[in-house]
Amino acid sequence: LKENNVRKGFFEHEEYLALKNILPDNLKPIVTFAYHSGWRKSEILGLTWDKVDLKQGIVWLDPSETKNSEGRTLYMDEELLKEIKALHSKRQLGCPYIFHREGEPIKDFRWTWESRCRQAGLKGRLFHDFRRTAVRNMVRAGVSEGVAMKISGHKTRSVFNRYNIIN
């Protein structure tokens, strides 16, 4: 069957930086994480400090925490590791969440997202576009498609292709 839902949204590096620079401080690290990982918004917002190893520079999800029921590990690059270390140094005691608003988990930021995207000249962009962007960037950097799929949580090749994540 022909599929007509090929996704097209991507963030070029300059667009990512422009948006990140005008977001509120509590959303900047979320966008950085999404840009580098390709993880789903719910997976990112639900991250807790017990899933981070700053010494090894890794963050992981257990199978029960993912849409496809497969755990995964992300080796953080320099930018992301720096961001996570900064959050760790000023974390709120008693709050298990990496990304939070005054100790409470961030549930939604749709209105801020939409207004800041318009402000950056990126009207209509979706947070989900970071999934495609991250995987495309991984493949362009020489990461095999199989590894990129494992990092982002894409389980099947057909979904990978439907997202139009092809080098």
Salt bridges, closest charged atoms under 4 A:
GLU3 OE1 - ARG162 NE 3.91
GLU12 OE2 - ARG136 NH1 3.20
GLU15 OE2 - ARG125 NH2 3.13
ASP25 OD1 - LYS28 NZ 3.47
GLU43 OE2 - ARG40 NH1 3.09
GLU43 OE2 - ARG72 NH2 2.85
ASP62 OD2 - LYS51 NZ 2.37
GLU65 OE2 - LYS51 NZ 3.93
GLU70 OE2 - LYS155 NZ 3.71
ASP77 OD2 - HIS36 ND1 2.83
GLU79 OE2 - LYS20 NZ 3.26
GLU79 OE1 - HIS36 NE2 2.64
GLU83 OE1 - LYS20 NZ 3.25
ASP108 OD1 - LYS41 NZ 3.85
ASP108 OD2 - ARG110 NH2 3.08
ASP129 OD1 - ARG132 NH2 2.14
GLU145 OE1 - ARG157 NH1 2.43
